[in-house]
Amino acid sequence: MDATHVQFDGLGISFDLPSVAFSIGNYQIHWYGIIIAFGFALAVLYGGRMAYKWKMSLDGMTDVLIWGTILGIICARVYYVAFEWDYYSQHLSEIPAIWNGGIAIYGGIIGALIGAAIGCKIGKIDFFNLLDLGSLGLLIGQGIGRWGNFFNQEAFGCNTTLPWGMFSEATEEYLMGSTVTVPKGVTIDPTMPVHPTFLYESIWCFVGLALLTAYIKKRKFNGDIALRYLVWYGAGRFWIEGLRT
């Protein structure tokens, strides 16, 4: 199976990283998909457990899950295609081919919110109470899902001299073969280590999860945790995007 060699020279670590976990006939199962599915499953299990503790209707939560999942997947794909329209306008038949890769977390969140609102209406659940619960689940899904970027060797940042700087054939190839946008005054050397920004965001999400979980008993109104999630995650994204290419 195809693998890329990854190096963390400052830590004295290097290994081959496969993108494909296993094959079923001619169909390849990628680590990226497995990790995304694992993150989604844990978020759902956590949500179900917390819904029980918060005395929320499990039937209503099922409606939310079904609608949120369907619209989340559709909107994640639509969002990705919209921002890659130069390519897809010339390859219209590939637009539905989500199995070839190409989804966007922001589109997924938008779709999931719309689906959740529909599910709440059907299941008679307080939407803002659900947002609090969903925010905690999102941090789990995002924190785990970012490791899919590691296996794909994507979502990395600019060059760094920090010990955990990452280098691989994939990062070098991307930086040499693409038009890369970087902050003003920053230069990129494709042969040098880069910030593993997927790792930064994963850690940021799990720290946020710990803080917001500790805050649950102190929340002042339905939607309180969701607002704090937006502030926390937004601050992290602002910092991390400043390191990204």
Residue pairs with C-beta under 8 A, 6 or more apart in sequence:
1 18
1 19
1 20
1 23
2 18
2 19
2 20
3 16
3 17
3 18
3 19
4 16
4 17
4 19
4 153
4 168
4 169
4 170
5 14
5 15
5 16
5 17
5 168
5 169
6 14
6 15
6 16
6 17
6 153
6 166
6 167
6 168
7 13
7 14
7 166
7 167
7 168
7 193
8 14
8 163
8 164
8 165
8 166
8 167
8 193
9 165
9 167
9 193
10 162
10 163
10 164
10 165
10 193
11 163
11 164
17 150
17 151
17 153
17 168
18 31
18 151
19 30
19 31
19 32
19 151
19 152
20 28
20 29
20 30
20 31
21 29
21 30
21 31
21 34
22 28
22 29
23 29
30 151
31 148
31 151
32 101
32 148
32 149
32 151
32 152
33 148
35 144
35 145
35 147
35 148
35 151
36 145
36 148
38 144
39 140
39 141
39 142
39 143
39 144
39 145
40 141
40 145
42 140
42 141
42 144
43 137
43 138
43 140
43 141
44 65
44 137
46 136
46 137
46 140
47 61
47 65
47 133
47 134
47 136
47 137
48 58
48 61
50 133
50 136
51 57
51 58
51 61
51 133
52 58
54 129
54 133
56 125
56 129
56 130
56 133
57 123
57 124
57 125
59 123
60 119
60 120
60 122
60 123
60 124
60 125
61 119
61 123
61 125
62 123
63 118
63 119
63 120
63 122
63 123
64 115
64 116
64 119
64 120
64 123
64 125
64 130
65 119
66 115
66 119
67 115
67 116
67 118
67 119
67 122
68 111
68 112
68 113
68 115
68 116
68 119
69 112
69 115
70 115
71 111
71 112
71 114
71 115
71 118
72 108
72 109
72 111
72 112
72 115
73 98
73 103
73 108
73 111
74 111
75 107
75 108
75 110
75 111
75 112
75 114
76 103
76 104
76 105
76 107
76 108
76 111
77 95
77 96
77 98
77 102
77 103
77 107
78 107
78 111
79 103
79 104
79 106
79 107
79 108
79 110
80 102
80 103
80 104
80 107
81 88
81 95
81 102
83 104
84 102
88 94
88 95
94 100
105 142
105 145
109 138
112 134
116 127
116 130
116 131
116 134
117 127
119 125
120 126
120 127
120 130
126 222
128 221
128 222
128 223
128 226
129 222
129 223
131 222
131 223
131 225
131 226
132 219
132 222
132 223
132 224
132 225
132 226
134 226
135 212
135 225
135 226
135 228
135 229
135 230
136 209
136 212
136 213
136 225
136 229
138 229
139 205
139 206
139 208
139 209
139 212
139 229
139 233
140 205
140 209
142 201
142 202
142 205
142 233
143 201
143 202
143 203
143 205
143 206
143 209
144 202
146 155
146 198
146 199
146 201
146 202
146 205
147 198
147 202
149 155
149 156
149 198
150 196
150 198
150 199
152 170
153 168
153 170
153 171
153 174
154 170
154 174
154 198
155 197
155 198
155 201
155 244
156 166
156 171
156 194
156 195
156 196
156 197
156 198
156 244
156 245
157 194
157 195
157 196
157 197
157 240
157 243
157 244
157 245
158 182
158 183
158 186
158 188
158 194
158 195
158 243
158 244
158 245
159 165
159 187
159 188
159 189
159 192
159 193
159 194
159 195
160 193
160 194
160 195
161 193
162 195
164 196
164 199
165 192
165 193
165 194
165 195
165 196
166 193
166 194
166 195
166 196
167 191
167 192
167 193
167 194
171 190
171 194
172 190
172 191
173 190
175 188
175 190
175 194
175 245
176 190
180 188
180 245
181 245
182 188
182 245
183 242
188 245
194 245
195 243
195 244
197 240
197 243
197 244
200 236
200 239
200 240
200 243
201 236
201 237
201 240
204 232
204 233
204 236
204 240
205 233
205 236
208 229
208 232
208 233
208 236
211 232
212 225
212 228
212 229
212 232
215 225
215 228
216 225
219 225
